[in-house]
Amino acid sequence: MGGPLPIPEPTGDPAVDKALLHEAICRQVDFWFSMSHLNSNEGLRLRDEYIGISKGENNPVPISKLTWWPRLRHICQSFKYKSGNVAGKAVIMEALKNSTTVNIVAKETVQRKANIVDDSDDNDDDGAWDANDSQTLYVAPPVYRPVKKMSEATGWEKNFADAPITPAEHEENLDCYHPDRQVHDRLEVAIQRFKARRKFHTSHSTAFNAWLKFGGVDTGERKFNGKLDDKEKLEGMSAFDKAIEFATHQVGEDKGDPKQWVVDFVGVAEAYLLAELLRFCNHYQDFLNSGFTMLGTHVPLLSTEFQKNYFDPDAEQIDLQCGVMTNFYNYLLLHNVCPEYKTEIEAAHTVVKLGRNQLIAIHQLGSLIPGDFNVACSVLLEGSLAGSRGVSYAAPELEFEAGDIPWNPITEKLLTAEEATVIVRTACTSDLASAQLFEAIAEANLSDIMSMDETFELGLEVVEIHRPTEDDIKGYHQINMDELQISKDIVFKPLGKLVCKPWKIPAFVDHDLPKHLRDLTFKNAPDTFTFWVEGDIIDRMFWETWKKVLNEKTGKWEMKLVVESFVGMKMSARVRRLKVKGVDDCLWVLDGVNTLHCAFYNLILNDLMPRPWKEIRLLTEEDQDAKGSSDDDGL
């Protein structure tokens, strides 16, 4: 496989120039997707993160992922950038129609022609397997073995709908879900009948059982009930009696006391998205035993304790958990199990849908935030990210030392002071900078005129999200196209801004402090903080979703694709005030982000339950005298 062609020089003939440009683009992309490149250190990201070859996958790759790379951007200098993504990729897509290694599978998306190929054969010029190749195509086995009959319908498919209720089933529902029955009995029967209409694979069974356990529903067969196939016992029993008698999930009669237990569908929808993820950790069982209410436990979503100790879920795990919850909610609504809670169930359904989008956004933002500009300020002015976050996964030759965190959101290499200076200086020339700031940094040494105050830990809530301006997008694009800049291998990203307000992080660590020691913040704290962040971060704070919207012309509700934003996102962060000599207004810098939370973050007393209880010990006079003497000795 040959390398990429040199950048074509203009000939003056538009047709020839177009052909040469297409050939250079095609050759460049074919080189990237060849196995000789994918097996090299430079191709690991494309191979494993985008294509997924190590997992036995062949995922489509959006062309916008490739256009960030300097080589392709330098070949095509007519791109228009928007918030860090390329808009108008018709030239590339037209050129790739003649590619020998990729197929165009969707709008602005390409896919390799084979999962895994060995293109070391000298006779293979293109690196893609075809019928004329002498070598046998090797496809890696899947990471997980497929479950028997996995391809059959299970009831968990996306947009699955239950069949219409038959007259016989309607009669059974009238008996099983009669309003005179206790709600805990109706829910217990609904669980059994729901299970009979779904095919549970291991992943769905684990998710469903963990959710029920989380909500206070015990899992396991009833004891001393006899054989399940006892025909004499089954004769004459109603559908309700059969479901109660042989239930494998029991709510419990004690849960029917409204003074001690509460049914809170919305609360558990907000809380379970955290607790279900804890099933992968060693402390999950202890967490489950910390006091729950029937399908309505209050547990914090993505609590600080969880984010410090547990893993970050990916989109597939989030989809599975949210799908199990919404599927059961749909069943409760269809069969009218508890009509008195219809509004709460619908609200819980909305929370799960919103939570799915926000959790995926948090998963994507985790590797990007606080962004290039904020890290550059920290590196330049010796902030908290200058040392502890100076090691990245892309530098395996470096040895990690105690306290090092192997992550760097700027680039896939160490950020030098020179690069940090260029990033900060470029940002100060954008539309976000004031005229005073622009003039102050024009000729000055940044280290001489810039300084940062001490670090403050506080909670923040996003109230406004602003994308980069069109002028900044064009300006940054021109900077990135500069030949000298390309040689430095640094990609500058246009800046937008996040406007945040202080948010009191729910916690119980200070509940025993006197009032004058609570809620301490730094002096002269503003009502809002404005942070400069890159466009690729802001892009991930918007998503498209289907929503029921009222059509004003027809007066009917219609499903419409709308854009939602992550306004309301909460975070625990380290903030520093950046001052510039000769500039009246200061800049606020995110010197580190500890945790990200969904907009509906909730914390109640259940969060204290997993922690060991410290018994109250009354001190006697002898104990107090002994304590006083030890204090006098300086111990």
Helices and strands as residue ranges (DSSP letters): H 14-32, H 35-38, G 41-43, H 44-44, I 45-51, G 53-55, E 61-62, H 63-66, H 70-75, E 80-82, E 85-87, H 90-95, G 96-98, E 102-106, E 109-112, H 167-176, H 183-196, H 202-214, E 218-219, H 231-234, H 239-245, E 249-250, G 253-256, H 265-275, G 276-280, H 284-288, H 304-309, H 315-334, G 339-341, H 342-365, H 372-380, H 385-388, H 417-427, H 435-440, H 446-449, E 450-452, E 456-466, H 470-480, H 483-488, E 495-503, G 515-517, E 529-534, H 535-539, E 542-550, E 557-565, E 570-580, E 587-597, G 605-608, H 621-632
